[in-house]
Amino acid sequence: MSDMTYRTLGRSGLRVSTVGLGCNNFGRPGSATESQEGTERVLHAAIEHGITLLDTADIYGYEYGRSESMMGRALAGRRDQVVIATKFGHADYDSPVPHWGSKGSRRYIRLAVEGSLTRLQTDWIDLYQLHTPDPTTPIDETLAALDELVGEGKIRYVGHSNLAAWQLVEAEHVARQRGGARFVSAQNEYSLLTRGADRELLPAAEAMGVGLLPYFPLYNGLFTGKFTRQGGPADSRIMRQRAHLVENAPWDRIEAYAAFCDERGTGMLEATIGWLLSRPAIASVIAGATTPEQIAQNAAAADAWAPSADELATIEAIFPTNEALTSY
Ligand SMILES: NC(=O)c1ccc[n+]([C@@H]2O[C@H](COP(=O)([O-])OP(=O)(O)OC[C@H]3O[C@@H](n4cnc5c(N)ncnc54)[C@H](OP(=O)(O)O)[C@@H]3O)[C@@H](O)[C@H]2O)c1
């Protein structure tokens, strides 16, 4: 049986598991989830462990649409058991959908959503997220187009990603003025080593009733406890593709954090997920995973450890927000 816990996503009726699954590993070359079989093992384990929130994007999978297509196949017959979050409109990636530089436009969104629905083999997307801001399209138009899709039942809720705090607040006020769909979630990078969202974004999200889904929550896996300053497993994403993250990490601080976890008899993964879930506005930790064993460990971390006020202060002393904002 699952010990998963669930939270409401922002000011909405959508409940999501507090540990979700980031799906940008599906199709990733060299990972255990490069194959359809590996992906299915991870997705099915997630459902077994009570993980409901699956976060993907049209661009994930190292080939446009690949992660969504793999998920569509893997979820055949199990669609009702999960909350599918996908994204459209990342400004920095190629898209087969013609856009001429405005991926938040009504025209682009209406074409993009059909592609995602087809690849995911579903009639509806639970959470449809604008991947990055589109400076060329007024947010009013993006919201109106998304609202139409909600009305047609093609999507249920809307979210955004990589917006600045002022853009989050602007979008909320535009939605209030026009009525209809509003953004219920924000995805921004946030972890013990990337705390930029602390200053403006988290308080804004909390004040506006927007749930935060932190991305790279484990800093690509650095906070799973399997790395030291000497390195980590050769088959990990970090060692295969991003060794600089180990080389440049503030190891004195991470070792102090490891000692803090040891003193409490908790693993680094459990402490990190517990810390994230204690932060304002956070609804779910959408950690990526490449094996069923990682899924089991991440799911169990949902209610394994919660920091006291003193422990939060100790973590803050190890990774001070202001220094994290500027120097890591
Ligand atoms: N909105 C955006 O712009 C944006 C940008 C980036 C990501 N995202 C979303 O955020 C999600 C999470 O980010 P992420 O997956 O890139 O990074 P992450 O969650 O910080 O790290 C995930 C990686 O850590 C390792 N790991 C996870 N659990 C583990 C465990 N229990 N034991 C050992 N290793 C473990 C796995 O890699 P290995 O097995 O390879 O070590 C896994 O792929 C993504 O999947 C995506 O959905 C969104």
The ligand as an SDF file (V2000), in Angstrom:
LIG
                    3D

 48 52  0  0  0  0  0  0  0  0999 V2000
    9.7970   23.7340  -16.8100 N   0  0  0  0  0  0  0  0  0  0  0  0
   11.0570   23.5950  -17.1500 C   0  0  0  0  0  0  0  0  0  0  0  0
   11.6400   24.4630  -17.8360 O   0  0  0  0  0  0  0  0  0  0  0  0
   11.7950   22.3730  -16.7100 C   0  0  0  0  0  0  0  0  0  0  0  0
   13.2050   22.2810  -16.8710 C   0  0  0  0  0  0  0  0  0  0  0  0
   13.8260   21.1170  -16.4220 C   0  0  0  0  0  0  0  0  0  0  0  0
   13.0860   20.0940  -15.8520 C   0  0  0  0  0  0  0  0  0  0  0  0
   11.7250   20.2140  -15.7280 N   0  0  0  0  0  0  0  0  0  0  0  0
   10.8940   19.1540  -15.1010 C   0  0  0  0  0  0  0  0  0  0  0  0
   11.4040   18.8650  -13.8150 O   0  0  0  0  0  0  0  0  0  0  0  0
   11.5630   17.4530  -13.6950 C   0  0  0  0  0  0  0  0  0  0  0  0
   12.6070   17.1300  -12.6750 C   0  0  0  0  0  0  0  0  0  0  0  0
   13.8860   17.5640  -13.1100 O   0  0  0  0  0  0  0  0  0  0  0  0
   14.9930   16.5190  -13.5270 P   0  0  0  0  0  0  0  0  0  0  0  0
   14.3790   15.1650  -13.6580 O   0  0  0  0  0  0  0  0  0  0  0  0
   15.6560   17.0440  -14.7370 O   0  0  0  0  0  0  0  0  0  0  0  0
   16.0470   16.6070  -12.3350 O   0  0  0  0  0  0  0  0  0  0  0  0
   16.0010   16.1400  -10.8060 P   0  0  0  0  0  0  0  0  0  0  0  0
   14.6190   15.7360  -10.4260 O   0  0  0  0  0  0  0  0  0  0  0  0
   16.6810   17.1830  -10.0220 O   0  0  0  0  0  0  0  0  0  0  0  0
   16.9540   14.8530  -10.8270 O   0  0  0  0  0  0  0  0  0  0  0  0
   16.4410   13.6550  -11.3230 C   0  0  0  0  0  0  0  0  0  0  0  0
   17.5600   12.6200  -11.4800 C   0  0  0  0  0  0  0  0  0  0  0  0
   18.1150   12.2550  -10.2370 O   0  0  0  0  0  0  0  0  0  0  0  0
   18.3720   10.8540  -10.2310 C   0  0  0  0  0  0  0  0  0  0  0  0
   17.5370   10.2700   -9.1550 N   0  0  0  0  0  0  0  0  0  0  0  0
   16.2280   10.5530   -8.8850 C   0  0  0  0  0  0  0  0  0  0  0  0
   15.7970    9.8550   -7.8190 N   0  0  0  0  0  0  0  0  0  0  0  0
   16.8350    9.1230   -7.3890 C   0  0  0  0  0  0  0  0  0  0  0  0
   17.0150    8.1960   -6.3340 C   0  0  0  0  0  0  0  0  0  0  0  0
   16.0240    7.8850   -5.5010 N   0  0  0  0  0  0  0  0  0  0  0  0
   18.2350    7.6240   -6.1750 N   0  0  0  0  0  0  0  0  0  0  0  0
   19.2580    7.9340   -7.0150 C   0  0  0  0  0  0  0  0  0  0  0  0
   19.1550    8.7920   -8.0380 N   0  0  0  0  0  0  0  0  0  0  0  0
   17.9510    9.3840   -8.2420 C   0  0  0  0  0  0  0  0  0  0  0  0
   17.9670   10.2930  -11.5960 C   0  0  0  0  0  0  0  0  0  0  0  0
   19.0430   10.3600  -12.5370 O   0  0  0  0  0  0  0  0  0  0  0  0
   20.1140    9.2110  -12.7770 P   0  0  0  0  0  0  0  0  0  0  0  0
   19.4780    7.8820  -12.4920 O   0  0  0  0  0  0  0  0  0  0  0  0
   20.5200    9.3970  -14.1900 O   0  0  0  0  0  0  0  0  0  0  0  0
   21.2210    9.5410  -11.8250 O   0  0  0  0  0  0  0  0  0  0  0  0
   16.9690   11.3420  -12.0430 C   0  0  0  0  0  0  0  0  0  0  0  0
   16.7970   11.3940  -13.4060 O   0  0  0  0  0  0  0  0  0  0  0  0
   11.8720   17.0150  -15.1420 C   0  0  0  0  0  0  0  0  0  0  0  0
   11.7350   15.6480  -15.3510 O   0  0  0  0  0  0  0  0  0  0  0  0
   10.8890   17.8580  -15.9030 C   0  0  0  0  0  0  0  0  0  0  0  0
    9.6080   17.2570  -15.8580 O   0  0  0  0  0  0  0  0  0  0  0  0
   11.0870   21.3360  -16.1380 C   0  0  0  0  0  0  0  0  0  0  0  0
  1  2  1  0
  2  3  2  0
  2  4  1  0
  4  5  1  0
  4 48  2  0
  5  6  2  0
  6  7  1  0
  7  8  2  0
  8  9  1  0
  8 48  1  0
  9 10  1  0
  9 46  1  0
 10 11  1  0
 11 12  1  0
 11 44  1  0
 12 13  1  0
 13 14  1  0
 14 15  2  0
 14 16  1  0
 14 17  1  0
 17 18  1  0
 18 19  2  0
 18 20  1  0
 18 21  1  0
 21 22  1  0
 22 23  1  0
 23 24  1  0
 23 42  1  0
 24 25  1  0
 25 26  1  0
 25 36  1  0
 26 27  1  0
 26 35  1  0
 27 28  2  0
 28 29  1  0
 29 30  1  0
 29 35  2  0
 30 31  1  0
 30 32  2  0
 32 33  1  0
 33 34  2  0
 34 35  1  0
 36 37  1  0
 36 42  1  0
 37 38  1  0
 38 39  2  0
 38 40  1  0
 38 41  1  0
 42 43  1  0
 44 45  1  0
 44 46  1  0
 46 47  1  0
M  CHG  2   8   1  16  -1
M  END
$$$$
